Amino acid sequence: PSSHYTAAVLFSDAGAARGGLNPERVEVTAQFLEQLKQQVRNIAWLNPMPRYRWFGTTAGQIARFVPMFELNRQGLHNAIALLRGQSGYFGASKF
């Protein structure tokens, strides 16, 4: 199936910009990610907010379900490696 060749990149602050925690948004996003995982081989989330802003926020919770990377040179490099299926990526967030 084509899903073996398909990857997805999500680009969002996932709530980190506001700094709050929205459990409903976490739940809806987790459900969406589960459905997406059935359709694509790999998923990477690029977050324009620095990693230190994710802790205690909706973004930090969402990062438990999908590899989330800062939108910087290293984050892009790691996200691309993940999407290519390379096992040597570093820096994915897991809160």
PDB file of N, CA, C and O in Angstrom:
ATOM      1  N   PRO A   1       0.818  -1.199   0.000  1.00  0.00           N
ATOM      2  CA  PRO A   1       0.000   0.000   0.000  1.00  0.00           C
ATOM      3  C   PRO A   1       0.860   1.261   0.000  1.00  0.00           C
ATOM      4  O   PRO A   1       2.017   1.243   0.421  1.00  0.00           O
ATOM      5  N   SER A   2       0.278   2.341  -0.475  1.00  0.00           N
ATOM      6  CA  SER A   2       1.008   3.603  -0.551  1.00  0.00           C
ATOM      7  C   SER A   2       1.366   4.150   0.822  1.00  0.00           C
ATOM      8  O   SER A   2       2.260   4.990   0.929  1.00  0.00           O
ATOM      9  N   SER A   3       0.696   3.697   1.872  1.00  0.00           N
ATOM     10  CA  SER A   3       1.001   4.194   3.213  1.00  0.00           C
ATOM     11  C   SER A   3       2.422   3.845   3.643  1.00  0.00           C
ATOM     12  O   SER A   3       2.973   4.481   4.540  1.00  0.00           O
ATOM     13  N   HIS A   4       3.022   2.828   3.001  1.00  0.00           N
ATOM     14  CA  HIS A   4       4.398   2.462   3.331  1.00  0.00           C
ATOM     15  C   HIS A   4       5.381   3.523   2.859  1.00  0.00           C
ATOM     16  O   HIS A   4       6.523   3.557   3.317  1.00  0.00           O
ATOM     17  N   TYR A   5       4.949   4.387   1.948  1.00  0.00           N
ATOM     18  CA  TYR A   5       5.813   5.416   1.393  1.00  0.00           C
ATOM     19  C   TYR A   5       5.401   6.824   1.823  1.00  0.00           C
ATOM     20  O   TYR A   5       6.059   7.799   1.461  1.00  0.00           O
ATOM     21  N   THR A   6       4.342   6.931   2.574  1.00  0.00           N
ATOM     22  CA  THR A   6       3.784   8.228   2.931  1.00  0.00           C
ATOM     23  C   THR A   6       4.212   8.631   4.334  1.00  0.00           C
ATOM     24  O   THR A   6       4.198   7.824   5.264  1.00  0.00           O
ATOM     25  N   ALA A   7       4.591   9.890   4.466  1.00  0.00           N
ATOM     26  CA  ALA A   7       4.951  10.452   5.764  1.00  0.00           C
ATOM     27  C   ALA A   7       4.158  11.738   5.947  1.00  0.00           C
ATOM     28  O   ALA A   7       3.678  12.325   4.977  1.00  0.00           O
ATOM     29  N   ALA A   8       4.024  12.166   7.185  1.00  0.00           N
ATOM     30  CA  ALA A   8       3.291  13.391   7.479  1.00  0.00           C
ATOM     31  C   ALA A   8       4.118  14.288   8.382  1.00  0.00           C
ATOM     32  O   ALA A   8       4.777  13.826   9.314  1.00  0.00           O
ATOM     33  N   VAL A   9       4.068  15.574   8.087  1.00  0.00           N
ATOM     34  CA  VAL A   9       4.699  16.585   8.927  1.00  0.00           C
ATOM     35  C   VAL A   9       3.597  17.511   9.421  1.00  0.00           C
ATOM     36  O   VAL A   9       2.826  18.055   8.630  1.00  0.00           O
ATOM     37  N   LEU A  10       3.532  17.681  10.714  1.00  0.00           N
ATOM     38  CA  LEU A  10       2.582  18.609  11.315  1.00  0.00           C
ATOM     39  C   LEU A  10       3.362  19.823  11.779  1.00  0.00           C
ATOM     40  O   LEU A  10       4.454  19.688  12.331  1.00  0.00           O
ATOM     41  N   PHE A  11       2.818  20.991  11.564  1.00  0.00           N
ATOM     42  CA  PHE A  11       3.472  22.232  11.951  1.00  0.00           C
ATOM     43  C   PHE A  11       2.502  23.028  12.809  1.00  0.00           C
ATOM     44  O   PHE A  11       1.505  23.555  12.315  1.00  0.00           O
ATOM     45  N   SER A  12       2.805  23.109  14.102  1.00  0.00           N
ATOM     46  CA  SER A  12       1.927  23.835  15.021  1.00  0.00           C
ATOM     47  C   SER A  12       2.645  24.027  16.342  1.00  0.00           C
ATOM     48  O   SER A  12       3.517  23.237  16.701  1.00  0.00           O
ATOM     49  N   ASP A  13       2.281  25.072  17.063  1.00  0.00           N
ATOM     50  CA  ASP A  13       2.840  25.260  18.403  1.00  0.00           C
ATOM     51  C   ASP A  13       2.156  24.354  19.423  1.00  0.00           C
ATOM     52  O   ASP A  13       2.603  24.249  20.565  1.00  0.00           O
ATOM     53  N   ALA A  14       1.070  23.701  19.009  1.00  0.00           N
ATOM     54  CA  ALA A  14       0.337  22.737  19.845  1.00  0.00           C
ATOM     55  C   ALA A  14      -0.079  23.336  21.182  1.00  0.00           C
ATOM     56  O   ALA A  14      -0.199  22.619  22.176  1.00  0.00           O
ATOM     57  N   GLY A  15      -0.295  24.621  21.211  1.00  0.00           N
ATOM     58  CA  GLY A  15      -0.733  25.279  22.435  1.00  0.00           C
ATOM     59  C   GLY A  15       0.389  25.849  23.281  1.00  0.00           C
ATOM     60  O   GLY A  15       0.123  26.448  24.323  1.00  0.00           O
ATOM     61  N   ALA A  16       1.641  25.680  22.863  1.00  0.00           N
ATOM     62  CA  ALA A  16       2.767  26.168  23.662  1.00  0.00           C
ATOM     63  C   ALA A  16       2.839  27.685  23.706  1.00  0.00           C
ATOM     64  O   ALA A  16       3.330  28.244  24.687  1.00  0.00           O
ATOM     65  N   ALA A  17       2.365  28.364  22.674  1.00  0.00           N
ATOM     66  CA  ALA A  17       2.448  29.821  22.639  1.00  0.00           C
ATOM     67  C   ALA A  17       1.621  30.452  23.760  1.00  0.00           C
ATOM     68  O   ALA A  17       2.017  31.458  24.347  1.00  0.00           O
ATOM     69  N   ARG A  18       0.484  29.856  24.043  1.00  0.00           N
ATOM     70  CA  ARG A  18      -0.375  30.384  25.111  1.00  0.00           C
ATOM     71  C   ARG A  18       0.042  29.887  26.482  1.00  0.00           C
ATOM     72  O   ARG A  18      -0.285  30.497  27.500  1.00  0.00           O
ATOM     73  N   GLY A  19       0.760  28.784  26.503  1.00  0.00           N
ATOM     74  CA  GLY A  19       1.296  28.282  27.761  1.00  0.00           C
ATOM     75  C   GLY A  19       0.318  27.521  28.629  1.00  0.00           C
ATOM     76  O   GLY A  19       0.636  27.199  29.773  1.00  0.00           O
ATOM     77  N   GLY A  20      -0.854  27.228  28.119  1.00  0.00           N
ATOM     78  CA  GLY A  20      -1.855  26.540  28.922  1.00  0.00           C
ATOM     79  C   GLY A  20      -1.930  25.055  28.617  1.00  0.00           C
ATOM     80  O   GLY A  20      -1.265  24.540  27.719  1.00  0.00           O
ATOM     81  N   LEU A  21      -2.759  24.393  29.394  1.00  0.00           N
ATOM     82  CA  LEU A  21      -3.007  22.966  29.188  1.00  0.00           C
ATOM     83  C   LEU A  21      -4.492  22.777  28.962  1.00  0.00           C
ATOM     84  O   LEU A  21      -5.316  23.096  29.819  1.00  0.00           O
ATOM     85  N   ASN A  22      -4.822  22.247  27.776  1.00  0.00           N
ATOM     86  CA  ASN A  22      -6.216  22.027  27.398  1.00  0.00           C
ATOM     87  C   ASN A  22      -6.416  20.523  27.203  1.00  0.00           C
ATOM     88  O   ASN A  22      -6.114  19.996  26.133  1.00  0.00           O
ATOM     89  N   PRO A  23      -6.923  19.824  28.233  1.00  0.00           N
ATOM     90  CA  PRO A  23      -7.086  18.369  28.132  1.00  0.00           C
ATOM     91  C   PRO A  23      -7.963  17.930  26.958  1.00  0.00           C
ATOM     92  O   PRO A  23      -7.711  16.885  26.358  1.00  0.00           O
ATOM     93  N   GLU A  24      -8.978  18.706  26.629  1.00  0.00           N
ATOM     94  CA  GLU A  24      -9.837  18.343  25.497  1.00  0.00           C
ATOM     95  C   GLU A  24      -9.046  18.377  24.191  1.00  0.00           C
ATOM     96  O   GLU A  24      -9.196  17.492  23.349  1.00  0.00           O
ATOM     97  N   ARG A  25      -8.208  19.392  24.024  1.00  0.00           N
ATOM     98  CA  ARG A  25      -7.380  19.484  22.813  1.00  0.00           C
ATOM     99  C   ARG A  25      -6.380  18.326  22.757  1.00  0.00           C
ATOM    100  O   ARG A  25      -6.114  17.786  21.683  1.00  0.00           O
ATOM    101  N   VAL A  26      -5.834  17.951  23.897  1.00  0.00           N
ATOM    102  CA  VAL A  26      -4.913  16.814  23.940  1.00  0.00           C
ATOM    103  C   VAL A  26      -5.628  15.557  23.478  1.00  0.00           C
ATOM    104  O   VAL A  26      -5.096  14.809  22.657  1.00  0.00           O
ATOM    105  N   GLU A  27      -6.815  15.316  23.989  1.00  0.00           N
ATOM    106  CA  GLU A  27      -7.576  14.108  23.645  1.00  0.00           C
ATOM    107  C   GLU A  27      -7.943  14.076  22.167  1.00  0.00           C
ATOM    108  O   GLU A  27      -7.763  13.050  21.512  1.00  0.00           O
ATOM    109  N   VAL A  28      -8.452  15.176  21.636  1.00  0.00           N
ATOM    110  CA  VAL A  28      -8.842  15.228  20.226  1.00  0.00           C
ATOM    111  C   VAL A  28      -7.616  15.048  19.325  1.00  0.00           C
ATOM    112  O   VAL A  28      -7.684  14.360  18.306  1.00  0.00           O
ATOM    113  N   THR A  29      -6.514  15.660  19.703  1.00  0.00           N
ATOM    114  CA  THR A  29      -5.288  15.527  18.912  1.00  0.00           C
ATOM    115  C   THR A  29      -4.756  14.103  18.969  1.00  0.00           C
ATOM    116  O   THR A  29      -4.298  13.574  17.956  1.00  0.00           O
ATOM    117  N   ALA A  30      -4.809  13.477  20.132  1.00  0.00           N
ATOM    118  CA  ALA A  30      -4.362  12.083  20.271  1.00  0.00           C
ATOM    119  C   ALA A  30      -5.203  11.169  19.374  1.00  0.00           C
ATOM    120  O   ALA A  30      -4.666  10.268  18.729  1.00  0.00           O
ATOM    121  N   GLN A  31      -6.508  11.396  19.333  1.00  0.00           N
ATOM    122  CA  GLN A  31      -7.376  10.597  18.463  1.00  0.00           C
ATOM    123  C   GLN A  31      -7.023  10.805  16.992  1.00  0.00           C
ATOM    124  O   GLN A  31      -6.968   9.851  16.216  1.00  0.00           O
ATOM    125  N   PHE A  32      -6.785  12.059  16.619  1.00  0.00           N
ATOM    126  CA  PHE A  32      -6.389  12.364  15.250  1.00  0.00           C
ATOM    127  C   PHE A  32      -5.079  11.661  14.896  1.00  0.00           C
ATOM    128  O   PHE A  32      -4.950  11.078  13.820  1.00  0.00           O
ATOM    129  N   LEU A  33      -4.108  11.722  15.809  1.00  0.00           N
ATOM    130  CA  LEU A  33      -2.813  11.095  15.547  1.00  0.00           C
ATOM    131  C   LEU A  33      -2.940   9.582  15.406  1.00  0.00           C
ATOM    132  O   LEU A  33      -2.258   8.985  14.573  1.00  0.00           O
ATOM    133  N   GLU A  34      -3.778   8.965  16.186  1.00  0.00           N
ATOM    134  CA  GLU A  34      -3.990   7.522  16.062  1.00  0.00           C
ATOM    135  C   GLU A  34      -4.565   7.169  14.695  1.00  0.00           C
ATOM    136  O   GLU A  34      -4.165   6.177  14.086  1.00  0.00           O
ATOM    137  N   GLN A  35      -5.491   7.970  14.220  1.00  0.00           N
ATOM    138  CA  GLN A  35      -6.057   7.732  12.889  1.00  0.00           C
ATOM    139  C   GLN A  35      -5.009   7.965  11.810  1.00  0.00           C
ATOM    140  O   GLN A  35      -4.928   7.205  10.844  1.00  0.00           O
ATOM    141  N   LEU A  36      -4.208   9.010  11.970  1.00  0.00           N
ATOM    142  CA  LEU A  36      -3.178   9.320  10.987  1.00  0.00           C
ATOM    143  C   LEU A  36      -2.124   8.220  10.932  1.00  0.00           C
ATOM    144  O   LEU A  36      -1.647   7.869   9.852  1.00  0.00           O
ATOM    145  N   LYS A  37      -1.758   7.675  12.090  1.00  0.00           N
ATOM    146  CA  LYS A  37      -0.746   6.613  12.149  1.00  0.00           C
ATOM    147  C   LYS A  37      -1.182   5.373  11.363  1.00  0.00           C
ATOM    148  O   LYS A  37      -0.334   4.593  10.931  1.00  0.00           O
ATOM    149  N   GLN A  38      -2.466   5.186  11.177  1.00  0.00           N
ATOM    150  CA  GLN A  38      -2.960   4.053  10.399  1.00  0.00           C
ATOM    151  C   GLN A  38      -2.810   4.294   8.898  1.00  0.00           C
ATOM    152  O   GLN A  38      -2.920   3.362   8.102  1.00  0.00           O
ATOM    153  N   GLN A  39      -2.557   5.551   8.514  1.00  0.00           N
ATOM    154  CA  GLN A  39      -2.506   5.910   7.100  1.00  0.00           C
ATOM    155  C   GLN A  39      -1.104   6.234   6.585  1.00  0.00           C
ATOM    156  O   GLN A  39      -0.878   6.229   5.375  1.00  0.00           O
ATOM    157  N   VAL A  40      -0.170   6.513   7.478  1.00  0.00           N
ATOM    158  CA  VAL A  40       1.171   6.927   7.058  1.00  0.00           C
ATOM    159  C   VAL A  40       2.230   6.108   7.785  1.00  0.00           C
ATOM    160  O   VAL A  40       1.973   5.508   8.828  1.00  0.00           O
ATOM    161  N   ARG A  41       3.422   6.102   7.207  1.00  0.00           N
ATOM    162  CA  ARG A  41       4.521   5.332   7.780  1.00  0.00           C
ATOM    163  C   ARG A  41       5.135   6.053   8.974  1.00  0.00           C
ATOM    164  O   ARG A  41       5.340   5.444  10.023  1.00  0.00           O
ATOM    165  N   ASN A  42       5.434   7.351   8.826  1.00  0.00           N
ATOM    166  CA  ASN A  42       6.080   8.125   9.875  1.00  0.00           C
ATOM    167  C   ASN A  42       5.424   9.493  10.009  1.00  0.00           C
ATOM    168  O   ASN A  42       4.894  10.044   9.044  1.00  0.00           O
ATOM    169  N   ILE A  43       5.470  10.025  11.218  1.00  0.00           N
ATOM    170  CA  ILE A  43       4.926  11.349  11.514  1.00  0.00           C
ATOM    171  C   ILE A  43       5.968  12.117  12.303  1.00  0.00           C
ATOM    172  O   ILE A  43       6.591  11.583  13.221  1.00  0.00           O
ATOM    173  N   ALA A  44       6.149  13.375  11.937  1.00  0.00           N
ATOM    174  CA  ALA A  44       6.993  14.282  12.714  1.00  0.00           C
ATOM    175  C   ALA A  44       6.213  15.571  12.930  1.00  0.00           C
ATOM    176  O   ALA A  44       5.504  16.038  12.039  1.00  0.00           O
ATOM    177  N   TRP A  45       6.351  16.131  14.108  1.00  0.00           N
ATOM    178  CA  TRP A  45       5.679  17.386  14.455  1.00  0.00           C
ATOM    179  C   TRP A  45       6.755  18.438  14.637  1.00  0.00           C
ATOM    180  O   TRP A  45       7.661  18.270  15.453  1.00  0.00           O
ATOM    181  N   LEU A  46       6.660  19.520  13.883  1.00  0.00           N
ATOM    182  CA  LEU A  46       7.570  20.653  14.035  1.00  0.00           C
ATOM    183  C   LEU A  46       6.870  21.744  14.818  1.00  0.00           C
ATOM    184  O   LEU A  46       5.790  22.203  14.446  1.00  0.00           O
ATOM    185  N   ASN A  47       7.495  22.151  15.900  1.00  0.00           N
ATOM    186  CA  ASN A  47       6.913  23.153  16.790  1.00  0.00           C
ATOM    187  C   ASN A  47       7.780  24.412  16.727  1.00  0.00           C
ATOM    188  O   ASN A  47       8.971  24.350  17.032  1.00  0.00           O
ATOM    189  N   PRO A  48       7.200  25.558  16.334  1.00  0.00           N
ATOM    190  CA  PRO A  48       7.993  26.791  16.234  1.00  0.00           C
ATOM    191  C   PRO A  48       8.389  27.374  17.591  1.00  0.00           C
ATOM    192  O   PRO A  48       9.224  28.276  17.652  1.00  0.00           O
ATOM    193  N   MET A  49       7.808  26.876  18.665  1.00  0.00           N
ATOM    194  CA  MET A  49       8.159  27.371  20.000  1.00  0.00           C
ATOM    195  C   MET A  49       9.340  26.566  20.542  1.00  0.00           C
ATOM    196  O   MET A  49       9.447  25.371  20.267  1.00  0.00           O
ATOM    197  N   PRO A  50      10.224  27.203  21.306  1.00  0.00           N
ATOM    198  CA  PRO A  50      11.352  26.461  21.886  1.00  0.00           C
ATOM    199  C   PRO A  50      10.871  25.376  22.841  1.00  0.00           C
ATOM    200  O   PRO A  50       9.829  25.514  23.482  1.00  0.00           O
ATOM    201  N   ARG A  51      11.626  24.316  22.926  1.00  0.00           N
ATOM    202  CA  ARG A  51      11.264  23.147  23.738  1.00  0.00           C
ATOM    203  C   ARG A  51      10.937  23.518  25.198  1.00  0.00           C
ATOM    204  O   ARG A  51      10.014  22.955  25.786  1.00  0.00           O
ATOM    205  N   TYR A  52      11.676  24.443  25.765  1.00  0.00           N
ATOM    206  CA  TYR A  52      11.428  24.790  27.175  1.00  0.00           C
ATOM    207  C   TYR A  52      10.031  25.359  27.392  1.00  0.00           C
ATOM    208  O   TYR A  52       9.538  25.364  28.520  1.00  0.00           O
ATOM    209  N   ARG A  53       9.388  25.837  26.336  1.00  0.00           N
ATOM    210  CA  ARG A  53       8.027  26.370  26.453  1.00  0.00           C
ATOM    211  C   ARG A  53       6.958  25.286  26.399  1.00  0.00           C
ATOM    212  O   ARG A  53       5.785  25.573  26.639  1.00  0.00           O
ATOM    213  N   TRP A  54       7.335  24.042  26.089  1.00  0.00           N
ATOM    214  CA  TRP A  54       6.353  22.966  25.958  1.00  0.00           C
ATOM    215  C   TRP A  54       5.967  22.379  27.295  1.00  0.00           C
ATOM    216  O   TRP A  54       4.836  21.920  27.457  1.00  0.00           O
ATOM    217  N   PHE A  55       6.869  22.379  28.258  1.00  0.00           N
ATOM    218  CA  PHE A  55       6.641  21.692  29.523  1.00  0.00           C
ATOM    219  C   PHE A  55       5.401  22.249  30.229  1.00  0.00           C
ATOM    220  O   PHE A  55       5.252  23.461  30.381  1.00  0.00           O
ATOM    221  N   GLY A  56       4.529  21.359  30.649  1.00  0.00           N
ATOM    222  CA  GLY A  56       3.326  21.746  31.374  1.00  0.00           C
ATOM    223  C   GLY A  56       2.228  22.314  30.495  1.00  0.00           C
ATOM    224  O   GLY A  56       1.252  22.864  31.004  1.00  0.00           O
ATOM    225  N   THR A  57       2.372  22.188  29.177  1.00  0.00           N
ATOM    226  CA  THR A  57       1.379  22.730  28.256  1.00  0.00           C
ATOM    227  C   THR A  57       0.737  21.608  27.446  1.00  0.00           C
ATOM    228  O   THR A  57       1.123  20.443  27.545  1.00  0.00           O
ATOM    229  N   THR A  58      -0.233  21.983  26.658  1.00  0.00           N
ATOM    230  CA  THR A  58      -0.849  21.045  25.730  1.00  0.00           C
ATOM    231  C   THR A  58       0.215  20.431  24.819  1.00  0.00           C
ATOM    232  O   THR A  58       0.154  19.241  24.511  1.00  0.00           O
ATOM    233  N   ALA A  59       1.178  21.230  24.390  1.00  0.00           N
ATOM    234  CA  ALA A  59       2.252  20.729  23.515  1.00  0.00           C
ATOM    235  C   ALA A  59       3.030  19.612  24.200  1.00  0.00           C
ATOM    236  O   ALA A  59       3.334  18.597  23.574  1.00  0.00           O
ATOM    237  N   GLY A  60       3.351  19.786  25.457  1.00  0.00           N
ATOM    238  CA  GLY A  60       4.089  18.758  26.186  1.00  0.00           C
ATOM    239  C   GLY A  60       3.326  17.456  26.262  1.00  0.00           C
ATOM    240  O   GLY A  60       3.921  16.381  26.187  1.00  0.00           O
ATOM    241  N   GLN A  61       2.024  17.536  26.409  1.00  0.00           N
ATOM    242  CA  GLN A  61       1.202  16.326  26.450  1.00  0.00           C
ATOM    243  C   GLN A  61       1.104  15.669  25.070  1.00  0.00           C
ATOM    244  O   GLN A  61       1.186  14.446  24.953  1.00  0.00           O
ATOM    245  N   ILE A  62       0.930  16.479  24.038  1.00  0.00           N
ATOM    246  CA  ILE A  62       0.839  15.948  22.684  1.00  0.00           C
ATOM    247  C   ILE A  62       2.154  15.287  22.285  1.00  0.00           C
ATOM    248  O   ILE A  62       2.148  14.294  21.557  1.00  0.00           O
ATOM    249  N   ALA A  63       3.268  15.818  22.745  1.00  0.00           N
ATOM    250  CA  ALA A  63       4.588  15.262  22.415  1.00  0.00           C
ATOM    251  C   ALA A  63       4.763  13.849  22.964  1.00  0.00           C
ATOM    252  O   ALA A  63       5.705  13.156  22.579  1.00  0.00           O
ATOM    253  N   ARG A  64       3.884  13.412  23.849  1.00  0.00           N
ATOM    254  CA  ARG A  64       3.922  12.029  24.332  1.00  0.00           C
ATOM    255  C   ARG A  64       3.423  11.048  23.269  1.00  0.00           C
ATOM    256  O   ARG A  64       3.714   9.854  23.338  1.00  0.00           O
ATOM    257  N   PHE A  65       2.668  11.555  22.284  1.00  0.00           N
ATOM    258  CA  PHE A  65       2.040  10.704  21.274  1.00  0.00           C
ATOM    259  C   PHE A  65       2.755  10.703  19.932  1.00  0.00           C
ATOM    260  O   PHE A  65       2.524   9.817  19.108  1.00  0.00           O
ATOM    261  N   VAL A  66       3.616  11.679  19.704  1.00  0.00           N
ATOM    262  CA  VAL A  66       4.262  11.831  18.397  1.00  0.00           C
ATOM    263  C   VAL A  66       5.618  12.509  18.606  1.00  0.00           C
ATOM    264  O   VAL A  66       5.747  13.375  19.472  1.00  0.00           O
ATOM    265  N   PRO A  67       6.630  12.125  17.822  1.00  0.00           N
ATOM    266  CA  PRO A  67       7.910  12.823  17.923  1.00  0.00           C
ATOM    267  C   PRO A  67       7.739  14.301  17.568  1.00  0.00           C
ATOM    268  O   PRO A  67       7.286  14.633  16.472  1.00  0.00           O
ATOM    269  N   MET A  68       8.101  15.177  18.494  1.00  0.00           N
ATOM    270  CA  MET A  68       7.952  16.615  18.304  1.00  0.00           C
ATOM    271  C   MET A  68       9.340  17.247  18.341  1.00  0.00           C
ATOM    272  O   MET A  68      10.157  16.947  19.212  1.00  0.00           O
ATOM    273  N   PHE A  69       9.584  18.123  17.379  1.00  0.00           N
ATOM    274  CA  PHE A  69      10.889  18.751  17.233  1.00  0.00           C
ATOM    275  C   PHE A  69      10.740  20.263  17.209  1.00  0.00           C
ATOM    276  O   PHE A  69       9.750  20.793  16.705  1.00  0.00           O
ATOM    277  N   GLU A  70      11.728  20.946  17.754  1.00  0.00           N
ATOM    278  CA  GLU A  70      11.776  22.393  17.618  1.00  0.00           C
ATOM    279  C   GLU A  70      12.017  22.739  16.153  1.00  0.00           C
ATOM    280  O   GLU A  70      12.702  22.013  15.433  1.00  0.00           O
ATOM    281  N   LEU A  71      11.451  23.847  15.733  1.00  0.00           N
ATOM    282  CA  LEU A  71      11.677  24.319  14.367  1.00  0.00           C
ATOM    283  C   LEU A  71      12.979  25.123  14.347  1.00  0.00           C
ATOM    284  O   LEU A  71      12.974  26.352  14.425  1.00  0.00           O
ATOM    285  N   ASN A  72      14.073  24.405  14.243  1.00  0.00           N
ATOM    286  CA  ASN A  72      15.396  24.989  14.074  1.00  0.00           C
ATOM    287  C   ASN A  72      16.187  24.013  13.198  1.00  0.00           C
ATOM    288  O   ASN A  72      15.658  22.987  12.771  1.00  0.00           O
ATOM    289  N   ARG A  73      17.439  24.336  12.938  1.00  0.00           N
ATOM    290  CA  ARG A  73      18.232  23.502  12.028  1.00  0.00           C
ATOM    291  C   ARG A  73      18.301  22.054  12.509  1.00  0.00           C
ATOM    292  O   ARG A  73      18.068  21.131  11.728  1.00  0.00           O
ATOM    293  N   GLN A  74      18.620  21.849  13.786  1.00  0.00           N
ATOM    294  CA  GLN A  74      18.747  20.490  14.317  1.00  0.00           C
ATOM    295  C   GLN A  74      17.397  19.775  14.316  1.00  0.00           C
ATOM    296  O   GLN A  74      17.320  18.592  13.985  1.00  0.00           O
ATOM    297  N   GLY A  75      16.334  20.492  14.684  1.00  0.00           N
ATOM    298  CA  GLY A  75      15.011  19.893  14.677  1.00  0.00           C
ATOM    299  C   GLY A  75      14.581  19.456  13.287  1.00  0.00           C
ATOM    300  O   GLY A  75      14.025  18.371  13.116  1.00  0.00           O
ATOM    301  N   LEU A  76      14.840  20.302  12.291  1.00  0.00           N
ATOM    302  CA  LEU A  76      14.508  19.926  10.908  1.00  0.00           C
ATOM    303  C   LEU A  76      15.322  18.714  10.464  1.00  0.00           C
ATOM    304  O   LEU A  76      14.786  17.795   9.845  1.00  0.00           O
ATOM    305  N   HIS A  77      16.604  18.716  10.778  1.00  0.00           N
ATOM    306  CA  HIS A  77      17.461  17.588  10.425  1.00  0.00           C
ATOM    307  C   HIS A  77      16.917  16.298  11.040  1.00  0.00           C
ATOM    308  O   HIS A  77      16.818  15.276  10.361  1.00  0.00           O
ATOM    309  N   ASN A  78      16.566  16.348  12.321  1.00  0.00           N
ATOM    310  CA  ASN A  78      16.074  15.162  13.013  1.00  0.00           C
ATOM    311  C   ASN A  78      14.716  14.714  12.485  1.00  0.00           C
ATOM    312  O   ASN A  78      14.461  13.518  12.347  1.00  0.00           O
ATOM    313  N   ALA A  79      13.844  15.680  12.190  1.00  0.00           N
ATOM    314  CA  ALA A  79      12.528  15.331  11.651  1.00  0.00           C
ATOM    315  C   ALA A  79      12.661  14.658  10.287  1.00  0.00           C
ATOM    316  O   ALA A  79      11.971  13.677  10.011  1.00  0.00           O
ATOM    317  N   ILE A  80      13.539  15.175   9.439  1.00  0.00           N
ATOM    318  CA  ILE A  80      13.745  14.573   8.120  1.00  0.00           C
ATOM    319  C   ILE A  80      14.300  13.162   8.257  1.00  0.00           C
ATOM    320  O   ILE A  80      13.867  12.249   7.554  1.00  0.00           O
ATOM    321  N   ALA A  81      15.259  12.985   9.163  1.00  0.00           N
ATOM    322  CA  ALA A  81      15.813  11.648   9.386  1.00  0.00           C
ATOM    323  C   ALA A  81      14.714  10.681   9.822  1.00  0.00           C
ATOM    324  O   ALA A  81      14.650   9.551   9.337  1.00  0.00           O
ATOM    325  N   LEU A  82      13.862  11.117  10.724  1.00  0.00           N
ATOM    326  CA  LEU A  82      12.758  10.274  11.187  1.00  0.00           C
ATOM    327  C   LEU A  82      11.822   9.935  10.032  1.00  0.00           C
ATOM    328  O   LEU A  82      11.434   8.779   9.862  1.00  0.00           O
ATOM    329  N   LEU A  83      11.460  10.934   9.243  1.00  0.00           N
ATOM    330  CA  LEU A  83      10.529  10.713   8.143  1.00  0.00           C
ATOM    331  C   LEU A  83      11.101   9.780   7.087  1.00  0.00           C
ATOM    332  O   LEU A  83      10.358   9.070   6.410  1.00  0.00           O
ATOM    333  N   ARG A  84      12.406   9.782   6.950  1.00  0.00           N
ATOM    334  CA  ARG A  84      13.069   8.871   6.012  1.00  0.00           C
ATOM    335  C   ARG A  84      13.215   7.472   6.590  1.00  0.00           C
ATOM    336  O   ARG A  84      13.640   6.551   5.894  1.00  0.00           O
ATOM    337  N   GLY A  85      12.866   7.311   7.854  1.00  0.00           N
ATOM    338  CA  GLY A  85      12.966   6.005   8.480  1.00  0.00           C
ATOM    339  C   GLY A  85      14.339   5.701   9.025  1.00  0.00           C
ATOM    340  O   GLY A  85      14.637   4.551   9.350  1.00  0.00           O
ATOM    341  N   GLN A  86      15.182   6.716   9.132  1.00  0.00           N
ATOM    342  CA  GLN A  86      16.523   6.510   9.664  1.00  0.00           C
ATOM    343  C   GLN A  86      16.457   6.411  11.181  1.00  0.00           C
ATOM    344  O   GLN A  86      15.732   7.165  11.831  1.00  0.00           O
ATOM    345  N   SER A  87      17.203   5.494  11.730  1.00  0.00           N
ATOM    346  CA  SER A  87      17.102   5.242  13.164  1.00  0.00           C
ATOM    347  C   SER A  87      17.984   6.152  13.998  1.00  0.00           C
ATOM    348  O   SER A  87      17.945   6.075  15.226  1.00  0.00           O
ATOM    349  N   GLY A  88      18.782   7.016  13.372  1.00  0.00           N
ATOM    350  CA  GLY A  88      19.743   7.813  14.130  1.00  0.00           C
ATOM    351  C   GLY A  88      19.297   9.214  14.451  1.00  0.00           C
ATOM    352  O   GLY A  88      20.142  10.070  14.713  1.00  0.00           O
ATOM    353  N   TYR A  89      17.993   9.493  14.444  1.00  0.00           N
ATOM    354  CA  TYR A  89      17.584  10.858  14.781  1.00  0.00           C
ATOM    355  C   TYR A  89      17.634  11.042  16.288  1.00  0.00           C
ATOM    356  O   TYR A  89      17.447  10.097  17.055  1.00  0.00           O
ATOM    357  N   PHE A  90      17.891  12.282  16.695  1.00  0.00           N
ATOM    358  CA  PHE A  90      17.972  12.606  18.111  1.00  0.00           C
ATOM    359  C   PHE A  90      17.125  13.834  18.389  1.00  0.00           C
ATOM    360  O   PHE A  90      16.906  14.658  17.501  1.00  0.00           O
ATOM    361  N   GLY A  91      16.661  13.953  19.589  1.00  0.00           N
ATOM    362  CA  GLY A  91      16.005  15.176  20.003  1.00  0.00           C
ATOM    363  C   GLY A  91      14.504  15.174  19.980  1.00  0.00           C
ATOM    364  O   GLY A  91      13.897  16.206  20.266  1.00  0.00           O
ATOM    365  N   ALA A  92      13.874  14.072  19.655  1.00  0.00           N
ATOM    366  CA  ALA A  92      12.417  14.037  19.713  1.00  0.00           C
ATOM    367  C   ALA A  92      11.992  14.186  21.148  1.00  0.00           C
ATOM    368  O   ALA A  92      12.593  13.603  22.051  1.00  0.00           O
ATOM    369  N   SER A  93      10.983  14.945  21.353  1.00  0.00           N
ATOM    370  CA  SER A  93      10.521  15.191  22.713  1.00  0.00           C
ATOM    371  C   SER A  93       9.590  14.083  23.170  1.00  0.00           C
ATOM    372  O   SER A  93       8.740  13.616  22.411  1.00  0.00           O
ATOM    373  N   LYS A  94       9.754  13.677  24.388  1.00  0.00           N
ATOM    374  CA  LYS A  94       8.814  12.739  25.009  1.00  0.00           C
ATOM    375  C   LYS A  94       8.597  13.225  26.432  1.00  0.00           C
ATOM    376  O   LYS A  94       9.419  12.966  27.310  1.00  0.00           O
ATOM    377  N   PHE A  95       7.492  13.929  26.666  1.00  0.00           N
ATOM    378  CA  PHE A  95       7.170  14.423  28.000  1.00  0.00           C
ATOM    379  C   PHE A  95       6.251  13.443  28.688  1.00  0.00           C
ATOM    380  O   PHE A  95       5.853  13.668  29.831  1.00  0.00           O
TER     381      PHE A  95
END
